[in-house]
Amino acid sequence: MKPARVPQTVVAPDCWGDLPWGKLYRKALERQLNPWFTKMYGFHLLKIGNLSAEINCEACAVSH
């Protein structure tokens, strides 16, 4: 009998292009976030990881 779990290593993508339809997902995410960027206030906008670094957030007033 085989075990129920098979160990797999999951590798995080380096860019949106590494995901299937990744560029379309990034564009859709930017379209949804863009209206909210003008409403964000604070001192810093933290971007963690390569995918968030590629998101265009020029409309955000928070420094990043």
C-alpha positions as a LaTeX table, in Angstrom:
\begin{tabular}{lrrr}
\hline
Residue & $x$ (\AA) & $y$ (\AA) & $z$ (\AA) \\
\hline
Met1 & 0.00 & 0.00 & 0.00 \\
Lys2 & 1.34 & 3.44 & $-0.95$ \\
Pro3 & 1.42 & 6.31 & 1.53 \\
Ala4 & $-1.30$ & 8.93 & 1.12 \\
Arg5 & 1.19 & 11.76 & 0.83 \\
Val6 & 3.91 & 12.01 & $-1.74$ \\
Pro7 & 6.64 & 14.51 & $-0.87$ \\
Gln8 & 6.87 & 17.24 & $-3.51$ \\
Thr9 & 9.02 & 20.32 & $-3.63$ \\
Val10 & 7.19 & 23.47 & $-4.61$ \\
Val11 & 9.32 & 26.20 & $-6.17$ \\
Ala12 & 8.15 & 29.80 & $-5.92$ \\
Pro13 & 8.01 & 31.60 & $-9.27$ \\
Asp14 & 10.64 & 34.27 & $-9.95$ \\
Cys15 & 8.40 & 36.39 & $-12.15$ \\
Trp16 & 4.83 & 36.53 & $-13.43$ \\
Gly17 & 6.00 & 35.02 & $-16.71$ \\
Asp18 & 6.85 & 31.78 & $-14.88$ \\
Leu19 & 3.15 & 31.18 & $-14.15$ \\
Pro20 & 0.70 & 30.00 & $-16.78$ \\
Trp21 & $-1.23$ & 33.12 & $-17.81$ \\
Gly22 & 0.92 & 35.01 & $-15.31$ \\
Lys23 & 1.07 & 38.28 & $-17.22$ \\
Leu24 & $-2.71$ & 38.34 & $-17.48$ \\
Tyr25 & $-3.04$ & 37.68 & $-13.74$ \\
Arg26 & $-0.65$ & 40.57 & $-13.03$ \\
Lys27 & $-2.61$ & 42.94 & $-15.27$ \\
Ala28 & $-5.91$ & 41.88 & $-13.64$ \\
Leu29 & $-4.43$ & 42.39 & $-10.17$ \\
Glu30 & $-3.12$ & 45.82 & $-11.11$ \\
Arg31 & $-6.54$ & 46.77 & $-12.50$ \\
Gln32 & $-8.23$ & 45.77 & $-9.23$ \\
Leu33 & $-5.64$ & 47.44 & $-6.97$ \\
Asn34 & $-5.35$ & 50.70 & $-8.92$ \\
Pro35 & $-8.53$ & 52.34 & $-7.47$ \\
Trp36 & $-7.36$ & 51.48 & $-3.95$ \\
Phe37 & $-3.86$ & 52.93 & $-4.32$ \\
Thr38 & $-5.19$ & 56.50 & $-4.12$ \\
Lys39 & $-6.90$ & 55.65 & $-0.81$ \\
Met40 & $-3.81$ & 54.17 & 0.87 \\
Tyr41 & $-1.98$ & 56.31 & 3.40 \\
Gly42 & 1.13 & 55.64 & 5.42 \\
Phe43 & 4.89 & 55.85 & 5.35 \\
His44 & 5.92 & 52.68 & 3.52 \\
Leu45 & 4.47 & 50.13 & 1.14 \\
Leu46 & 6.17 & 46.80 & 1.72 \\
Lys47 & 6.62 & 44.54 & $-1.25$ \\
Ile48 & 7.72 & 41.02 & $-0.39$ \\
Gly49 & 8.92 & 38.72 & $-3.12$ \\
Asn50 & 9.54 & 39.01 & $-6.82$ \\
Leu51 & 5.90 & 38.96 & $-7.89$ \\
Ser52 & 4.87 & 41.94 & $-5.76$ \\
Ala53 & 7.94 & 43.86 & $-6.93$ \\
Glu54 & 6.67 & 43.65 & $-10.51$ \\
Ile55 & 3.24 & 45.13 & $-9.71$ \\
Asn56 & 2.90 & 48.69 & $-11.01$ \\
Cys57 & 1.84 & 50.92 & $-8.11$ \\
Glu58 & 2.78 & 54.37 & $-9.38$ \\
Ala59 & $-0.68$ & 55.68 & $-8.43$ \\
Cys60 & $-0.02$ & 54.91 & $-4.75$ \\
Ala61 & 0.85 & 57.90 & $-2.54$ \\
Val62 & 2.76 & 55.66 & $-0.12$ \\
Ser63 & 6.50 & 55.64 & $-0.71$ \\
His64 & 7.87 & 52.30 & $-1.85$ \\
\hline
\end{tabular}
